[in-house]
Amino acid sequence: MTTSAAIAAYWDAAASGFDDEPDHGLRAPETRAAWARLLASWLPQAPADVLDVGCGTGSLSHLLAEAGHRVTGVDLAPRMVEQAKAKLAAAGLPGRFLVGDAAAPPTGEERFDVLLSRHLVWTLPDPYAALAEWAGRLRPGGTLVLIEGRWREAGQAGVPYVAGAETLPWHHGITAEDLAAAVRPLMTRVRIETLSDHAALWGGAVADERYALIAHA
């Protein structure tokens, strides 16, 4: 099995319980509200065209569509995409969801006002190539939002990630300083917002580094 297929299989298997994590399912009103406020502060006024790469079960896509944005979500795991489609359909919200590699989204020549990614770069075999690809998917003046951190290996507790995960360049996450250094050659006005001390975002206090990087094309 290729690394890409193994990663897709892992997240397919995780899909059924993915939303049980407070910051994945956003089921608690205070958690949903906290994320909605942050997204509103980072994104342009609606409606904007937003590409949510590594969209998972579509929780952030749901908030974006609810705010009036036009959302396209991409995920490598078909079961994640199925859940994202169902989540927005159940809420009566529009959204387009595609199965594909988040590092090279299958959206052709289409360009977006915003590209959003959350907790994804640690899974990428070539994160530098992905960042360059994402920058190229933005319209002039577009916004890149990367919600990331520096943590121990992610994924379901007690379930090992794919074989060879330790060879992934950023498999423990990446510090804000290092991610900013990787993005600056591609974008302008790069800034960091610290998120570690916002317990409402995570369903409780966290001890690792979590942040958002916001940059403009």
N, C-alpha and C positions, 0 to 999 in steps of 0.2 A: 504493500500500500504506500502511495506517495505521501509526503508530508502534508500536502494540501488535502488529500482525501482523508488522512487521519485526523486532521484538525476539524474538517467538516463533520466527520463521524463523531468526534468527541462532543462538539457543540450540539449536534442532533440529539445525542443521548442526554445532554444536560437540559434540553429545551423544556421538558415537562416540569422540572422543578426550578427553573431559572428565576421565575418571578417570586419565588418564596423569599429571596433575599430582599430586604427593605429597599435598597437602592436600585434594585432591578425592576421589581413589580410596581414600585411607587404606590402601594395600596393605602398606606397611611396618609390621611389628608395633609398633615404637616410636612411630610416628605414630598408629596406631589407639589404642594404650594412652594416649598423651598426651591425645587428644581424649576418650576415655572417662573419664579421671580428671576432666577439667575439667567435662564434662557432669554427672557425679555430684556435683560440688561445687556446681553452680548449681541443680540441679533438686530438687524435693521427693522424698521416698521413693517408690519405685515400689509400685504402679502409679499413674501419673498420666496424664491425657489431654493429649497434646502435639500442637500444631499446628505443623508445620515448613513455613514459607512460603518459597517459592523453593527447594524441596527438592532441585532438580537430580536427580542420579542416586541419591539416597537414602542417601548414605554416613552422614550423621549420623542419619537415621531408622533405619538399620540398627543403629547403636550404641544408640540409645534403646530400640528393640524388644528388643534383646539384653539390656538392663538391666531389662526387664520393664514398660516403659511402653507405653501404648496410643497409637499414632502415626497421625496423619493428615498426609500430605504434599500440598502444592499447588505446581504449577509451570505456567507459561504454555506451556511447550514440550512437546508430546505425546511426543516421543522421549525426553526426560528422564524423564517419568513412566513410560514403558514400561520404561526401564532400572531405575528405582527399584522398580517392581513385581517385575521379574525378579530383582533383587538380593535382596530379602527372601524371595521365594518359594524361591530356590535355597538359602537358609540355613534354610528351614523356619520363618521368623518371620512373625507377623501384621503387617499394615500396610494402611492404606487410602490410596490415592493418587488425586488428582483433578487433571484439567487445568483450569486457571483462573488468573485474575489474582491474584497473591500480595497485591496491595494491597487486594483485596476478595475474600477467599477464599470459594469457593462452598460454604459449610457451613451456610447458613441461620441459624437462631437458636441453633445449638449453641454452647456455651461450653466453654472449656478451662482446665486448670490451668496450662499453660505455652504460650506462643507463642515459637517460636525462629526466628531469621532469621540467615543468614550471608552476608555479602558481597552484599547485595541492594539496599540503599537507593540505591546509585549509579545503578541502572537505572530508578528510579521517576520518572515525570513529575511527581508531586505527593507527595513523601515525607511532608509534614506531614499530609496527608489519610490516608495509609497508616498512620502512627503512631497517629492517633486511631482509625482502624478497628481496628487490632490491639489497642489498649487496651480497646476495647469488646467484644472477643471473649474476654476473660478473666473467669473467675469471681472473686468477691471473694477477695482475698488471692493471686490468681494471679501468676505470674512471667513477666516479659518479658525475653528474652535476645536481645540484638542483638550479633553478632560482626561488627565493622566495622573500618574503617581509613581512612587518607588516603593515596592512591596515585595513580599515573598511570592513564590509562584502562585498565580491566580488559578481559578477554576473551582470545581466543587471540592468541598472539604473532604479529605481522605481519599480522593480519587486522583490517581496520577495523571498528569497531562500526557500528551502524545510522546512516544519514544523519540529521543533526540531533542526534546524541548530545551535542554540545557545549552544547546548550541545556538539557539535563537539569540540574536545580538542583544535584545533588550528583555530577556525572559524574566528578569526581576523588576521590570518597569524601568523608568528613567527619571532622573531628577529634573526639576524645572529648569535648572541652569543648563543642563546638557541638551534638553529638548529645544530650548530657546536658541542655543548655538547651532543646532541642526536646521532650524526653521529660518533664521535670519538671512541666509543667502538667498532664500526663495521668496520672502515676503517683506513687508514694511511694517513699522509700528508694532513690533512684537511686545506684548506685555503679559505678565503673569498675575493671576489672582490665586491666593492661597485658599484652599478649601478644607484643610485638615481640621480646622477648629469649628466647622459648621456641622455640628452633630445631627441636625435635622436632615441633612442630605443623605446621611448614611444609616439612619435608624439607630444611632448611638454614637458614642465617642470612638474615635479611631486614633491609633498611635503612629501610623505611617504617614509619609508625605503624599498629599493629594492636592491637586491644583488644576487650574484651567489656563491654557495658553490661548490668547486671542491675538490674531495677526490679520493684516489686510494686504490684499494684492495690489 
